[in-house]
Amino acid sequence: MTDTEAFLKTARQVVTDEARALDVLAESLNEDFAEAVQLILQATGRIIISGIGKSGHIGHKIAATLASTGTPAYFVHPAEASHGDLGMVSKDDVVLAISNSGEAPELVNLLAFTRRFGIPLIGLSSKPESTLMKQADVHLLIPSMGEACGFGMVPSISTTLTLAMGDALAIALMKHRDFKPEDFRAFHPGGKLGAQLSTVRDLMHADLPVVQSGTSMSEALLVMSQKSFGVVGVTDDADRLLGIVTDGDLRRNMDGLLNKTTDEVMTRDPLTIAPNAMAEEAVGIMNDRKITSLFVVDPEADGQAQGLLHIHDCLRVGLG
């Protein structure tokens, strides 16, 4: 067997072992999981995650996932907790303590603190008879299936299961709270994810290229040129959008164009989009219809034009 074959065989075995363990975890979930979700939902404070070593690394990720999906949470290092950070834990909080063995000595003071002040404690471990699980009010038990290394010393299967349990908690809580993409964006304003979660309102231009119905095309062309969007909207006296004049409309009406009014040239009842729609949806519409801009009209505002979204605005933030 070549080195490459040996490497791939080992890698595939690790992934297979972890996938099998995840199947076992999924089947093992029971009312204890539901109880943990309910306990967190009832909390008026935050979720405190704690763990040492690899459990601590996973705990950091679980805390971050909870916080970004609508469940206020943060990680407290158990060693630091013993040196003053216990003051960060209040009676309104819920503590989620993570330890595969359930016997991490660094957690002792935190566990004692929760018992002393009646702070709800969720234990996450693979050992039901461990100190952690005996002290916990609610038990999240992960299957004890060894580790992928084969001799039980390299946290791998256990950390994968712990991470999956944390993700399951976060998403169950998120769905119960009806956490929407626009809520998610509030916690992810930057980068590609922030762009994907932008709304039309976030990117639209409020300084609109519009003229009133009956305006001469010579004046409409001046507004169209000044605003540089390649389109001008036509509104009534109540600012309701009646139609738009595009480059295509100009080409179709070249004969005597300057002697006409916008009403004679415009495309009536144009395609529009709501301000609360996702910008990514707007990009899809523009790509499908092969257009470069959309007027923004709020259906609840009596058809008034509120903005204009141009494809360049979407491309600038990474959409398109």
N, C-alpha and C positions, 0 to 999 in steps of 0.2 A: 504494500500500500504506500503510495506516495504521500509526502507531507500535505499536499493540497487535499487529497482524499481524506486523510486523517483529520485535518482541520474541519472540513465540511461535515464529516461524520459526527464529530463532537458537537459542533454548532447545532446541527439538526436534532441531535439527541436532547440538548439543553432546551431548545424551543419546544420539542415534542413533550418533554417532561413537564414543562411549565404550562403548556396548553392543556395537558391532561389534568393537572392540578386545578386549573381554572374551571374546568368542567365539574370537578368534584366540589369546588367551592360554590358554584352556582346551584348545584343540587342540594347543598347543605344549608343554604339560607333559610331561615325560619322566622317565627314570630319575634325572636330576639332582635333581629335586624329591624323589624317594624317598630319595636319598642324603642330602639335607639333613635330612629328617625323622629318618633313622637316626642321623645325626651328633648331632642334638640329643637324641635318646633316650638315646644312650650317654654324654652329658655328665654328670659328677658334680657340676658346678657350675651356673652360671646362664647364661642367654642374654643377651649384651650387644648391644644394638641401638645403632647410631650412624649419623648422617647429618646433613647441613647443609641449611639452607633448608627448602624444601618437603619434601624427603626426610626431614629431621629431624622435621617435624611428623607425617608419616606414621609415622616410626619410633617416636615416642612412643605412637601409637595401637597399633601392632603389639606393643610391649612390654607395654602395659596389657592387651591381649587375651590374650597368652600367659600373663601372670601370673594373670589371672582364670580361666583354664581349666586350671590345673594344671602349667604350665611356668614355673618361676621365671625372671623376666626383668626387666631394667631398662634404661633409656635412659642412655647416656653421650654428652654433647655433645662432638663431636670437638675443638673449640677448648679446652674445659675439660680434655679428656684430655691435651692438650699442656702443661697447667699443673698437673699433679699428679693428675688423675683417672685416669691410667693405672694408678695404684696400686689402683684398684677392680677391675681385671681380673686374674684368676688363671689359672694353667695348667689348672685344671679347667673353665674356662668355654669357651663357644663364642661367637665374635663374628659378628654379622650386620651387615655394612656396606652401606649403601644410598647409591647415587649413580646417577642416570639416565645421566649422561655417563660415569661411572666414573673421572673425572679430578678430583674435588673435592680441592683442595690441602689442605683442613683435615683430610682423612682420612689424610694421609701418615704422620704419626707413629704413629697407631693401627695402620695396616697394618704398619709397620716393627716395632712392638712385638710383634704377633702372630707375625711371621716369626722374630723374635729368640728368642722363648720357646716356639715350637712350639705356639701356641694356635690351634686350628682356626678357619678363617676362611671364612664363607659370603659370597659377593659377590652383590648384587642390583642389576642394571643392565640397560640396553638395548643396551650396546655390548660385544660379546664380546671385542673386541681391546683394550679399555681397560686402564689400569694396574690398576684394582681387580680386574677379572676375571682378569688374568694372575697376580695375586698370590694369588687365592682358591683354597682347596682344593676348594670346591664352588660351582657356578655356578647361580644362579637368574636366568635370562634372561627379561626381559619384551620383547614385540614392540616394535620401533621404528616407531611409526605416526604420528609427528608429534604436534601438539597441537590441541585443539579450536578454538583461536583462528585457525588457518589459516596462521600464519606462524612457528610453532614456538617462541614465546617465553613463553607462559603455561602453566606446568605444570598440566595438566588430564588428558589421556588418560594420560600417564605416571604421575601420582600415583594415578589410579584403578586402574591396573594394579598398581602397587606395593602399594596397600592390599589389593587382591584377593589378591595373592600372600601377603601376611602373614596374611590371614584363612584362606586355604587351609592354610597351615602350622599355624596355631593349632588349627584344627578337626581336621586330620589327626592331630595329636598328641593332642588331646583324645579322639578316638574310639579311638585305639590304647590309651590309658591307661584306657579305659572310665570316663571322667569322668562321673559321674551328677549329676542335678539337686541331690541333697542335698550333693554336693561343691561344686557351683557356688554354692549358697547360703552356704557358709562364707566365700566371698569377696565376697558381696553381701548382707550382713545388713540393709541399710537400704533404705527407699523401697519403691515398688510391687513391684520385682523381688524384694526380700527377702520381702515378704508373700506373693507368689505361690509362693515356694519354701519357705515355712514348712511344717513337719510338724505333724501333730496333736499330737505330744508338746510342741512349742513353745508351743502355745496352750491346751492342756487344763487343767482344774482337777483338782488332786489331792485336794482336800477334798470327798469324794463324799457325795451325798445317798443313802445306802443304809441299809437295815434287813435284818434276817435273815428268812429264810423263817418264816412262822407269826406274824409280828408283827401286832398288831391294827391296824386301819385308823386308829383314833384316834391311835395313836402314829406311824404312818407319815405321816399328814397333818401332824403337828407337825414332823417332819423335813423334809417337803416344803416347808412354809411357811418354816422357818428358812433353808434353803439357797437359796430363791428361784429355782430353775431350772425349776419347773413339772413336775418329774418326780422320782420316787424309785425307786432300784434295789432289787431283792430278791435277796439272796445266800444261799448255803448256808454251812455252818460253815467251809468252805475258801475263802470269799470268791469263789466262782464265781458269775457273774451268771446267775440263773435267769429273771428277768423284770423288767419295769418297770411302774410305775403312773403313768399320765399323766392330764392333765385329762380326756381322752376316756374313759378307764377309769372315772374318778369319775362322770361324767355317765351312763354306762351302768349304773352300780351304785348309784344314789342311794337306791333303796329298801332301807332297813336297812343302809346303808353302814357306820355305826360299829360294827355288830355283826359285821362280817365281818373276815377276816384278809387279808393281802396276797395270799396264794396264791389266794384266791377271786376277787380283783379284777384281778390283774396280767395283762399281756400276756406270754405265755411266749416264750422264744427271740427276744428283740428284735433288731432290726438294730443292729449294732455296727461299730466301725472299729478298725483296728490303730494303735498309737501311731506307727509309722514311716510311715504313709500321709501323702500330701501333704494339707495343710489344704484346698487348692483342691478336691481330690477329695471331701472331707467336705462342703464347701459344695454341690457338685453333688448329692450324695446327699440332703442335707436339703432342697434346693430341689425335687428330683424327687419326694420322698416327702411334701413339705409338712409337715415336722417341724422343731422348733427346736433339738434337741439329740441327741447321740449318745454313748452310753457307749463308752469306750475299753477294748478287751479285746485283750490280746496272745495270739495263737493259741499261742505257745510257752510261755505261763505258765499253762497248764491252765485257761483260761477265766476267770481272775481279773480283776475290774474294776480298772483302773488309773487311770482318769480320766474326765472328762466334758467334751465339747466343745460349747459353746453357739454358736448362730449369731451372737449379739452379739459374741463374742470374735473371730470372723472378720471381721465388719463393721468392728470397731474398728481392724483393721490394713489395711483396704482391700480385703478379699475380699468377694465376694457379688454 
